[in-house]
Amino acid sequence: MRSFNLKILPGGLVLFLAILACGPTTLITPNPTASLVPATLTPSPVPPTAAPTVLPLSVASSPAIQYLHMLDVNNGWALNNNDVLRTMDGGGTWYNATPIGVSSMSTCSFFLNNLTAWVVLPGADPTSGTLYHTTDGGSNWTSYPVPFSDGSMQFIDSSNGWILVGLGGGMSHEAVAVFRTSDGGATWSQVFTDDPTASVTSDTLPFVGDKTGLTALDDTHAWVTGSEPVSDFIYLYTTQDGGQTWSAQNPSLPSGYAGAMTNALPPSFFSATEGVLQVRAYTDTSATILYLSHDGGQTWIASLPVAISGRVSLVSQMNFFVWDGGSTLYASQNAGTSWTPVTTNINVKDNLNSFQFVNTTTGWVITSDASSHYSLYKTTDGGATWNILIP
């Protein structure tokens, strides 16, 4: 019953970053992830204005990594407030791949593979920014002016991309726009707007709700997730016409979680048919619930809930991890039918920023403390032992 937080998604079809219930946990007040950066947009496609710049990659000594996207056991990208970073040895060594002349960085980014990436730098106002694009691992970047400054961005291949952009709001309401590109980010077209102040607007992706991000499966199908302060409602909207119109899906909550409030995060797709949706449910016993789709996101079926409000890492359509940073991490190798508790050698519950596995044994975790100091850990035994890479 319906009455009335963005990035770090797949590579390719996969958006990258769950467990036998361990008993009741403390009631957790809903705390949806931060909504999209407000903006007011009157966009039009714009041509590139800058030629590629040459950047020799130098070693970055102990960088403060705030966002991490590993592609495999060796190759990955990372961001902090100032830099774009690359590793080719699993995080032991980091190289500075920041575009020349750029001295600050945002988290609005997408890393398609070890050579191809996009990062957005905000402009002087919310309706402008600069998109930097590399196709050689960060040695050279091409820049384009874009009609947005932040958002939830995904490319489905080297040419075609989507971005969900916030237009402002508050009190669990958020206006948004959806942009599309088919030329690698050089030009963007606004295909959808829900803004009560705009002359042309649509409410099929409602003004109500705090949006947490967007996932695109192809040129036609995409999903937007979020939270709304009502019970028994999962904020999940889908488009099947390239973003022009949207409709609610609202998968059912599993038995025992009736009346829960929820926060949904963008789904990950591992093929044209196999997808996983992350939902945090808040009741007397809060839980992480993973929903499975075997039909390209048309329907979603809940797996066995994990009785923690944890973060999730999805390795494949079968292999999941859920962890709140405490002394027990949960792993499933059968798509959430059952969960195995893993006792960890670190307890970073109050400091867990994010974690990611690339297979069933190898993963990384980022922690931060009250003074905004970031640390990076790595495991090669499925999460039991974490060794620090950057203190």
C-alpha positions in Angstrom: 0.0 0.0 0.0 1.5 3.3 -1.0 0.7 6.6 0.7 3.4 8.8 0.9 20.5 7.0 -1.4 24.1 7.4 -6.5 26.9 5.7 -7.7 28.6 3.3 -7.7 27.0 0.9 -10.3 28.0 -2.2 -13.2 30.7 -2.6 -15.8 29.0 -3.5 -19.1 25.7 -4.8 -17.9 26.9 -5.1 -14.4 26.6 -2.5 -11.8 29.0 -3.4 -9.1 28.4 -3.0 -5.7 22.5 -11.5 1.7 22.3 -14.6 4.7 20.8 -16.9 7.2 19.0 -14.7 9.7 21.2 -14.3 12.8 18.4 -13.3 15.0 16.8 -9.9 15.8 18.8 -6.8 15.5 18.4 -3.4 17.0 15.7 -1.3 15.3 17.3 1.0 12.8 15.7 4.3 11.8 15.5 4.6 8.1 18.4 6.6 6.7 18.2 6.6 3.0 21.3 7.3 1.0 21.9 10.9 0.0 19.6 12.2 -2.7 21.0 13.5 -6.0 22.6 16.9 -6.1 20.0 19.6 -6.7 20.1 21.4 -10.0 18.0 23.5 -12.3 18.5 22.6 -15.9 17.7 24.1 -19.3 20.0 21.9 -21.4 20.9 21.6 -25.0 23.5 19.4 -26.7 26.9 21.0 -26.9 29.9 20.1 -29.0 33.4 19.2 -27.6 35.6 22.2 -27.2 38.9 20.7 -25.9 41.4 18.5 -27.6 42.9 15.5 -25.6 45.7 16.3 -23.2 48.6 14.0 -22.5 49.1 12.7 -19.0 52.1 10.5 -18.0 50.9 8.3 -15.1 53.0 8.8 -11.9 52.8 6.7 -8.7 50.5 8.2 -6.1 51.8 7.5 -2.6 49.1 6.3 -0.1 46.2 8.1 -1.7 43.1 8.7 0.4 40.7 6.5 -1.7 37.1 7.4 -1.2 35.4 5.5 -4.0 36.7 2.3 -5.5 35.7 0.2 -8.6 37.7 -2.9 -9.2 37.3 -4.6 -12.5 39.2 -7.9 -11.6 41.8 -9.0 -9.1 44.4 -6.7 -10.6 42.8 -3.8 -12.4 40.7 -1.0 -10.9 39.9 2.7 -10.7 39.5 4.9 -7.6 38.6 8.5 -6.8 39.2 11.0 -4.0 38.5 14.7 -3.7 41.4 15.6 -6.0 42.4 12.6 -8.1 41.4 9.9 -10.5 43.5 6.8 -9.7 44.3 3.5 -11.3 45.8 0.2 -10.1 47.1 -2.7 -12.1 48.3 -4.9 -9.2 45.2 -5.3 -7.0 45.6 -2.1 -5.0 49.2 -2.4 -4.0 50.3 0.5 -6.3 48.2 3.4 -7.4 48.8 5.7 -10.4 47.5 9.2 -10.8 45.4 9.4 -13.9 43.8 12.8 -13.2 43.2 15.0 -16.3 45.8 17.8 -16.6 44.7 21.0 -15.0 42.0 19.4 -12.8 42.5 20.0 -9.1 39.2 18.7 -7.7 37.1 15.7 -8.3 33.5 14.6 -7.8 32.1 11.1 -7.5 29.9 11.4 -10.6 31.8 8.8 -12.8 31.6 5.6 -14.7 34.3 3.1 -15.4 33.5 0.8 -18.3 36.8 -1.2 -18.3 40.5 -0.7 -17.6 40.8 1.7 -20.6 37.5 3.6 -20.8 36.1 5.9 -18.2 34.1 9.1 -17.7 34.2 11.6 -14.8 32.1 14.8 -14.3 33.4 18.0 -12.8 30.8 20.5 -11.6 30.8 23.9 -13.3 30.0 27.4 -11.9 26.3 26.5 -11.5 24.2 23.3 -11.3 23.3 23.5 -15.0 26.9 23.2 -16.2 29.8 20.9 -15.9 32.7 19.3 -17.7 32.7 15.6 -18.7 36.2 14.1 -19.1 36.5 10.9 -21.1 39.5 8.6 -21.6 39.9 5.5 -23.8 43.5 4.7 -22.9 43.4 4.2 -19.2 43.8 7.9 -18.2 46.9 8.8 -20.2 44.7 11.1 -22.4 41.4 12.7 -21.7 38.9 14.6 -23.9 36.7 17.1 -22.3 33.1 18.2 -23.2 30.9 20.8 -21.7 27.7 19.2 -20.4 24.3 20.6 -19.2 24.6 19.1 -15.7 27.0 19.1 -12.8 26.3 15.8 -11.0 24.1 12.7 -11.1 23.9 8.9 -11.4 25.6 8.0 -14.6 26.0 4.7 -16.5 27.3 3.8 -19.9 26.1 0.5 -21.5 28.9 0.5 -24.0 31.5 3.0 -25.3 28.9 5.2 -27.0 25.6 5.0 -25.2 25.0 6.4 -21.8 22.4 7.6 -19.3 22.4 10.0 -16.4 19.8 10.8 -13.8 20.2 14.4 -12.6 18.6 16.0 -9.5 16.7 19.3 -10.0 16.1 20.1 -6.4 13.5 19.3 -3.7 13.2 18.4 -0.1 10.9 16.7 2.5 11.1 13.4 0.6 10.4 15.1 -2.8 12.9 15.4 -5.6 12.6 16.7 -9.1 14.7 14.9 -11.7 15.7 14.8 -15.3 17.1 12.0 -17.4 19.7 12.6 -20.2 20.9 10.3 -22.9 24.0 10.2 -25.1 24.9 8.1 -28.1 28.3 9.6 -29.0 30.4 8.7 -25.9 29.3 11.8 -23.9 30.1 14.5 -26.5 26.4 15.6 -26.7 23.4 14.8 -24.4 19.6 15.0 -24.9 17.1 15.5 -22.1 14.5 12.7 -22.6 12.6 13.2 -19.3 11.8 15.9 -16.8 9.7 15.8 -13.6 9.9 19.4 -12.3 6.9 21.2 -10.9 8.5 24.5 -12.0 9.1 23.4 -15.6 6.7 24.3 -18.4 6.9 20.7 -19.8 7.0 18.0 -17.2 5.8 14.5 -16.4 5.1 12.7 -13.1 5.5 9.1 -14.4 8.8 9.1 -12.4 7.2 10.9 -9.4 8.3 14.1 -7.7 7.7 12.3 -4.4 10.6 10.2 -3.1 14.4 10.6 -2.6 16.1 9.0 -5.6 19.2 6.8 -5.1 20.3 6.2 -8.6 19.7 4.8 -12.1 20.6 1.5 -13.8 20.3 1.0 -17.6 20.1 -2.4 -19.2 20.2 -1.3 -22.8 19.0 1.7 -24.9 15.4 1.0 -24.0 15.2 -0.4 -20.4 16.3 1.4 -17.2 15.4 1.6 -13.5 15.4 4.3 -10.9 15.4 3.5 -7.2 14.9 5.4 -4.0 12.9 5.7 -0.8 9.6 7.1 0.3 8.5 7.5 4.0 5.6 5.0 3.7 5.3 1.4 4.7 5.1 -1.7 2.4 6.4 0.2 -0.6 9.7 -0.4 -2.6 10.6 2.6 -4.7 11.4 1.0 -8.0 10.4 2.6 -11.3 11.2 1.3 -14.8 11.1 2.6 -18.3 10.7 0.5 -21.5 10.8 3.4 -24.0 14.3 4.9 -23.5 13.3 7.0 -20.5 10.4 8.9 -21.8 7.8 7.3 -19.5 8.1 5.3 -16.3 6.0 3.0 -14.2 6.2 1.6 -10.7 7.0 -2.1 -10.0 6.9 -2.2 -6.2 8.0 -5.9 -5.5 6.3 -7.5 -2.5 8.1 -7.7 0.8 8.8 -11.2 2.1 6.9 -12.7 5.0 7.8 -11.2 8.3 8.5 -7.7 7.0 5.0 -6.4 6.5 4.8 -2.8 7.4 8.5 -2.1 6.8 9.9 1.1 5.4 12.5 0.5 2.7 15.4 2.0 0.8 16.2 0.5 -2.6 19.5 0.8 -4.5 19.9 0.6 -8.3 19.8 -3.0 -9.6 22.8 -4.8 -11.1 22.4 -6.9 -14.3 24.8 -9.7 -15.2 23.1 -10.6 -18.5 20.1 -9.5 -20.6 17.9 -11.5 -18.3 19.7 -11.9 -14.9 19.5 -9.0 -12.4 19.7 -8.4 -8.6 18.0 -5.5 -6.7 19.2 -4.4 -3.3 16.6 -3.3 -0.7 17.1 -2.4 2.9 14.0 -3.0 5.1 13.5 -1.2 8.4 11.2 -2.9 11.0 11.8 -4.2 14.5 14.4 -6.4 12.9 16.0 -4.6 10.0 17.2 -6.6 7.1 18.9 -6.6 3.7 16.8 -8.2 1.0 18.1 -9.1 -2.4 15.5 -9.5 -5.2 16.2 -11.7 -8.2 15.0 -11.2 -11.8 15.3 -13.9 -14.5 13.4 -12.0 -17.1 15.3 -8.8 -17.6 13.8 -6.9 -14.7 10.2 -7.4 -15.5 9.6 -9.3 -12.3 11.5 -9.5 -9.0 11.5 -12.3 -6.4 12.9 -11.9 -2.9 15.8 -14.2 -1.7 16.3 -15.1 2.0 16.6 -11.8 3.9 19.8 -11.1 6.0 19.0 -9.7 9.4 21.4 -6.7 9.2 21.1 -3.3 7.5 24.3 -4.0 5.6 26.1 -3.0 2.4 26.1 -5.4 -0.5 28.7 -6.7 -3.0 27.4 -8.7 -6.0 30.0 -10.9 -7.7 27.5 -12.7 -10.1 23.9 -13.7 -10.2 24.8 -16.5 -7.8 27.5 -15.0 -5.5 26.5 -12.3 -3.0 28.1 -10.7 0.1 26.4 -8.6 2.8 28.2 -6.9 5.6 27.6 -4.1 8.1 31.3 -3.9 9.0 30.9 -5.9 12.2 32.6 -9.1 13.2 30.5 -11.3 10.9 30.2 -11.0 7.1 27.6 -13.1 5.2 28.2 -14.9 1.9 25.9 -16.8 -0.4 26.9 -18.9 -3.4 23.4 -20.0 -4.4 21.7 -16.6 -5.1 20.6 -16.0 -1.6 18.9 -19.3 -1.0 21.2 -19.8 2.0 23.9 -17.7 3.7 27.2 -18.6 5.3 28.5 -16.4 8.2 32.2 -15.5 7.9 34.0 -14.3 11.1 36.2 -11.3 10.1 39.5 -10.2 11.8 38.4 -6.6 11.7 35.4 -4.8 13.1 34.8 -1.5 11.2 31.1 -1.2 11.8 31.2 2.5 12.7 33.6 3.2 9.8 32.5 1.1 6.9 32.3 3.2 3.7 32.0 0.5 1.1 33.3 -2.9 0.1 33.6 -4.9 -3.1 34.4 -8.4 -4.1 35.4 -9.4 -7.7 35.2 -13.1 -7.0 34.3 -15.4 -4.1 37.7 -14.8 -2.4 39.1 -11.4 -3.4 37.7 -8.1 -2.1 38.5 -4.7 -0.8 36.9 -2.4 1.9 37.2 1.4 2.4 36.8 2.8 5.9 36.6 6.4 7.1 36.7 7.9 10.6 35.3 11.1 12.2 38.3 13.1 10.9 37.6 12.0 7.3 40.7 9.8 7.2 40.3 6.9 4.7 41.9 3.5 4.8 41.9 0.6 2.3 41.9 -3.1 3.2 42.0 -6.3 1.0 41.1 -9.9 1.5 42.0 -13.0 -0.5 40.2 -15.6 1.6 36.6 -14.6 1.2 36.5 -11.9 3.9 37.9 -13.8 6.9 41.2 -11.9 6.9 41.6 -8.3 5.9 45.1 -6.8 5.4 45.6 -3.1 5.2 46.9 -1.6 2.0 46.6 2.1 2.8 46.5 2.8 6.6 
